[in-house]
Amino acid sequence: MKINSNFDSGNIKVIDCTTASNIQLEINKDTNSDFLQWFHFRLQGAQNQSCKMRIMNASEASYPDGYKGYNAAASYDKETWFRVPSSYDGKELVIEHTPEFNSVFYAYFAPYSYEQHLNLVHNAQLSPECELVSIGETVQGRDIDMLIVGEESPEKKKIWVIARQHPGESMAEWFMEGFLGRILDEDDAVSRTLLSKAVFYIVPNINIDGSILGNLRSNAAGANLNREWAEPSLDFSPEVYHVRNMMDKYGCDLNIDIHGDEDLPYNFISSIEGIPSFDERLKNLLETFTESWKTSYPDFQDTHGYPKNEPGKANLAICSKHIGERYKCLSLTVEMPFKDNNDLPDPEFGWSPERSILFGESILHPILQVVDQLR
């Protein structure tokens, strides 16, 4: 048997893999950071063997409760990702699986590779509605890709959609694949109507380095980008620095930041109730957006989620809070599960790339409901 993670988004340390029934592993920390949770590795030579893979340091993870009620993702072809039985006893995450083929991948969630990212943005630019631009470089010198969708004009609303500040939340880029596919669909009446009223500035992956390095939350410098919005720097958080500069250049009437949550098995949003500028106008926009999404797409709900910030108590270093206050606009954090949506569970696949894509398509409906009132 052999286990390897020396590839895009790979992360695992092999302690012992001599016996299929007692494979011992550890997750590596994020680059220049103490975060750890994401894993992605390849097992070879165990076809038809009952494998028991023990992640020995699971209790040291950033969100160990995220492993409760969780089943790992597995794939033979890196296209279809299914769930395999897993358990967490407060110390170790144990993954049990008998591979049907000689080589199999396991991951915390279905990965979205850099090659997929490049295909996504380059295919998008083929649309006459879309322009692909590089707005700066990451810590390791990779391009930060931004897509401008729609013909710019002063009267149009400016809508931003950002994903993968936390690189291990790969469902966020699957979401973006669905969102982009629909907003660029010339036959879709919702998309056509939105593009007559708004321009979209889309960053499908703001943390390219962290994604490739197999990090959960950090960029290559060790920065948690979603805590850098108040004072981004070119050395530590250039990804946020460049995106925020572009926001200042173009303006922002609506910001949507796409994430995944390790623990909660639901789709939900976290908003800006706690920013100093939260008023009746923003409250009405938030309620309209939430109600529209809830009634138009059952995979979204507003019963389960994070506690709302008390008035004036929001952390303005966090993207959605900072942007909401900076531009006095509706600004949302969208969260999807690593586990499953308990309201509509799928025992075989859990929350999946396919459902993330459909969820990305579905957000156009609530955007349409608020676009005329954004400014």
C-alpha positions in Angstrom: 0.0 0.0 0.0 1.0 3.6 -0.6 -0.5 6.9 0.5 0.6 10.2 -1.1 -0.6 13.8 -1.0 2.0 15.4 -3.2 -0.4 17.1 -5.6 -2.7 20.1 -5.9 -4.6 20.6 -2.5 -3.0 17.5 -1.1 -2.6 17.3 2.7 -1.7 14.3 4.9 1.2 13.0 6.9 1.7 9.2 6.9 2.6 7.7 10.2 2.1 4.0 9.3 0.4 2.3 6.3 1.8 -1.2 6.6 -1.5 -2.7 7.6 -4.9 -1.9 5.9 -6.8 -2.3 9.1 -4.6 0.2 11.0 -3.5 3.0 8.7 -2.3 5.9 10.9 -2.3 9.5 9.5 -2.0 13.1 10.6 -3.2 16.3 9.1 -0.6 18.9 8.4 -1.1 22.5 9.7 -1.8 25.3 7.2 1.2 27.0 5.7 2.7 29.4 8.3 -0.4 28.9 10.5 -1.8 26.7 13.3 -5.0 26.0 11.5 -5.6 22.3 10.5 -8.7 20.4 9.3 -8.5 19.9 5.5 -7.1 16.5 4.2 -6.8 15.2 0.7 -4.8 12.1 -0.2 -4.5 9.1 -2.5 -4.4 5.5 -1.4 -3.0 2.9 -3.8 -2.7 -0.9 -3.5 -5.6 -1.6 -1.2 -8.2 -2.9 -3.7 -10.8 -5.2 -2.0 -9.1 -4.7 1.4 -11.1 -3.5 4.4 -9.2 -0.3 5.2 -9.4 1.6 8.5 -7.7 5.0 8.3 -7.1 6.7 11.6 -6.4 10.5 11.5 -4.6 10.6 14.8 -4.6 14.3 15.4 -8.3 15.0 14.6 -8.9 16.4 18.1 -6.3 19.1 17.4 -8.2 20.3 14.4 -9.5 23.9 14.3 -13.1 22.7 14.5 -13.0 19.2 15.9 -16.8 19.2 16.4 -17.0 19.4 12.6 -16.0 15.7 12.5 -19.1 14.7 14.5 -21.7 13.2 12.2 -19.4 13.6 9.3 -18.5 11.2 6.5 -15.4 11.6 4.4 -15.6 12.1 0.6 -14.0 9.5 -1.7 -13.6 9.2 -5.5 -12.0 6.8 -8.0 -12.1 9.3 -10.9 -12.0 12.7 -9.2 -15.3 13.4 -10.8 -17.9 11.5 -8.8 -17.4 12.0 -5.0 -19.3 9.7 -2.7 -19.3 9.5 1.1 -17.7 6.7 3.1 -18.4 5.7 6.7 -16.4 7.8 9.2 -16.6 8.3 13.0 -15.1 10.6 15.5 -14.5 9.6 19.2 -13.2 12.8 20.5 -9.6 11.9 19.6 -9.4 10.3 16.2 -11.3 10.6 12.9 -11.7 7.0 11.6 -12.5 6.4 7.9 -13.5 2.9 7.0 -13.8 1.8 3.4 -13.1 -1.2 1.1 -11.8 0.3 -2.2 -13.3 -1.3 -5.4 -10.3 -0.2 -7.4 -6.5 -0.1 -6.9 -6.4 3.7 -6.5 -8.8 6.0 -4.6 -8.8 9.6 -3.4 -10.1 10.7 0.0 -10.8 14.4 0.9 -12.5 16.5 3.5 -14.8 17.7 0.7 -14.6 17.3 -3.1 -11.6 19.4 -4.1 -11.8 22.1 -6.8 -8.3 22.2 -8.4 -6.3 25.1 -9.8 -6.7 23.5 -13.2 -10.5 23.5 -12.8 -10.3 27.1 -11.7 -8.4 28.1 -14.8 -10.8 26.2 -17.0 -13.7 28.0 -15.2 -12.5 31.5 -15.8 -11.2 31.0 -19.3 -14.4 29.4 -20.4 -16.4 32.2 -18.8 -14.5 34.8 -20.8 -15.7 33.3 -24.0 -19.1 34.9 -23.3 -19.7 38.3 -24.9 -20.9 39.5 -21.5 -17.7 38.6 -19.7 -14.2 40.0 -19.4 -11.4 38.2 -17.5 -8.8 40.5 -15.8 -5.9 39.9 -13.4 -6.2 42.4 -10.5 -2.9 41.6 -8.8 -0.8 38.7 -7.5 -1.0 36.4 -4.5 1.8 36.0 -2.0 3.4 33.3 -4.2 3.0 35.4 -7.4 -0.1 33.8 -8.9 -2.8 35.8 -10.7 -5.9 36.9 -8.8 -8.6 36.4 -11.4 -11.7 38.6 -11.6 -14.5 38.3 -14.0 -16.5 41.4 -15.0 -20.0 40.3 -16.2 -22.3 42.8 -17.9 -21.8 46.1 -19.7 -20.7 48.8 -17.3 -22.7 52.0 -16.9 -23.1 54.5 -14.0 -26.8 53.7 -13.4 -26.2 50.0 -13.1 -25.9 48.4 -9.6 -22.5 47.0 -8.7 -22.7 43.4 -7.3 -19.6 41.5 -6.0 -19.4 37.8 -5.5 -16.3 36.4 -3.8 -15.3 32.8 -3.0 -12.7 30.7 -1.2 -11.3 33.2 1.2 -10.9 30.0 3.2 -9.3 27.6 0.6 -10.4 24.4 2.2 -14.0 25.4 1.7 -14.0 24.1 -1.8 -17.8 23.9 -2.1 -17.5 27.7 -2.5 -15.9 27.3 -6.0 -18.4 24.6 -7.0 -21.0 27.2 -6.1 -19.3 29.7 -8.3 -19.3 27.3 -11.2 -23.1 27.1 -10.9 -23.5 30.9 -10.4 -21.3 31.7 -13.4 -23.0 29.1 -15.7 -26.3 30.7 -15.0 -25.4 34.4 -15.1 -23.8 33.8 -18.5 -26.7 31.9 -19.9 -28.1 34.1 -22.6 -31.4 32.0 -22.7 -32.1 32.6 -19.0 -34.6 35.3 -18.4 -33.4 35.9 -14.8 -29.9 36.4 -15.9 -30.8 38.7 -18.8 -32.9 40.8 -16.5 -30.2 41.1 -13.9 -27.6 42.1 -16.5 -29.8 44.8 -17.7 -29.8 46.3 -14.2 -26.4 45.4 -12.8 -22.7 44.6 -13.4 -21.2 41.7 -11.6 -17.6 41.6 -10.3 -16.8 38.0 -9.6 -13.7 36.5 -7.8 -14.1 32.7 -8.1 -11.1 32.0 -5.9 -9.4 34.8 -3.9 -7.0 32.4 -2.2 -5.3 30.5 -5.0 -2.1 29.8 -3.0 -3.9 28.3 0.0 -6.0 26.1 -2.3 -3.0 24.6 -4.0 -1.1 24.2 -0.7 -3.9 22.2 0.9 -4.7 24.8 3.6 -8.0 25.1 5.4 -8.2 28.8 6.2 -4.8 30.5 5.4 -3.0 32.0 2.5 0.7 31.2 1.9 1.7 33.9 4.4 -0.5 32.4 7.1 -3.2 35.1 6.9 -6.9 34.3 7.5 -8.1 36.5 4.7 -11.6 36.8 6.2 -10.1 38.8 9.1 -8.0 41.1 6.9 -10.5 43.5 5.4 -10.0 46.4 7.8 -6.2 46.7 7.1 -5.0 44.4 4.3 -1.4 44.5 3.4 0.6 43.7 0.2 3.0 41.5 2.2 0.6 39.5 4.4 -2.8 39.7 2.6 -2.3 41.0 -1.0 -5.4 39.1 -2.1 -7.7 41.2 0.0 -5.7 44.3 -0.7 -6.2 44.1 -4.4 -9.9 43.1 -4.3 -10.7 45.9 -1.9 -9.0 48.4 -4.1 -11.1 47.2 -7.0 -14.2 47.6 -4.9 -13.2 51.2 -4.2 -12.6 51.7 -7.9 -16.0 50.3 -9.1 -18.2 50.7 -6.1 -20.3 48.1 -4.3 -24.1 47.9 -3.9 -24.3 44.2 -2.9 -21.6 41.9 -1.7 -21.9 38.1 -1.4 -19.0 36.1 0.1 -19.2 32.3 -0.3 -18.0 29.9 2.4 -18.5 26.5 4.0 -19.1 25.7 7.6 -17.5 22.7 9.3 -20.1 22.0 11.9 -23.6 23.1 10.9 -25.4 20.7 8.5 -27.4 23.5 6.8 -27.2 26.2 4.2 -27.6 29.7 5.7 -26.4 33.3 5.6 -24.7 35.5 8.1 -25.3 39.2 7.6 -24.7 42.7 8.9 -27.1 43.3 11.7 -24.3 44.3 14.0 -22.6 47.0 11.8 -23.0 50.7 12.9 -24.8 51.6 9.6 -27.4 48.9 9.8 -30.8 50.7 9.4 -34.3 50.1 8.2 -33.4 50.1 4.5 -30.7 47.4 5.0 -33.0 45.4 7.3 -35.7 45.4 4.6 -33.2 44.3 1.9 -31.9 41.5 4.1 -35.4 40.3 4.9 -36.5 40.4 1.2 -33.4 38.5 0.1 -33.7 35.9 2.8 -37.4 35.3 2.2 -37.0 35.1 -1.5 -34.2 32.5 -1.4 -36.0 30.5 1.3 -39.3 30.3 -0.7 -37.6 29.7 -4.1 -35.0 27.1 -3.2 -35.6 24.6 -0.3 -31.9 23.9 0.2 -31.7 27.3 1.8 -33.1 28.0 5.3 -32.9 30.6 8.0 -33.7 28.6 11.2 -30.2 27.4 11.8 -27.1 29.6 11.6 -24.8 31.8 13.5 -26.0 34.1 16.3 -26.7 37.6 15.1 -24.3 40.3 16.2 -25.7 42.8 18.7 -26.1 46.4 17.3 -22.8 48.0 16.8 -20.9 44.9 17.8 -19.9 43.4 14.4 -16.2 42.6 13.8 -15.4 45.0 11.0 -12.3 43.1 10.0 -14.6 40.4 8.6 -15.4 40.7 4.8 -19.2 40.9 4.9 -19.2 43.2 7.9 -16.5 45.5 6.6 -17.9 45.8 3.1 -21.4 46.4 4.5 -20.1 49.3 6.6 -17.6 50.7 4.1 -20.2 51.0 1.3 -23.4 51.1 3.4 -24.7 48.2 1.4 -26.3 44.8 1.8 -23.4 42.3 2.4 -23.8 38.6 3.1 -21.7 35.6 4.0 -23.2 32.4 2.5 -22.4 29.2 4.3 -22.7 25.6 3.0 -22.1 22.4 4.9 -19.1 20.1 4.8 -21.5 17.3 6.0 -25.0 17.3 4.5 -28.2 19.4 4.5 -30.1 17.8 7.3 -33.4 19.2 6.0 -32.9 17.3 2.7 -30.2 14.6 3.4 -28.5 12.5 0.9 -26.8 9.5 2.6 -24.8 8.5 -0.4 -23.3 11.8 -1.4 -24.0 14.2 1.5 -23.7 17.9 0.5 -21.9 17.5 -2.9 -20.4 19.4 -5.8 -23.6 18.9 -7.8 -25.8 20.4 -5.0 -23.3 23.3 -4.5 -23.5 24.1 -8.3 -27.3 24.1 -8.2 -27.2 26.3 -5.0 -25.0 28.7 -6.9 -27.6 28.9 -9.7 -30.4 29.5 -7.2 -29.0 32.7 -5.7 -30.0 34.6 -8.8 -33.6 34.6 -7.7 -33.1 36.5 -4.4 -30.6 38.9 -6.1 -33.3 39.7 -8.7 -35.8 40.4 -5.9 -33.6 43.1 -4.3 -31.6 44.6 -7.3 -33.9 47.5 -7.9 -33.7 48.6 -4.2 -29.9 48.3 -3.8 -29.3 51.9 -4.3 
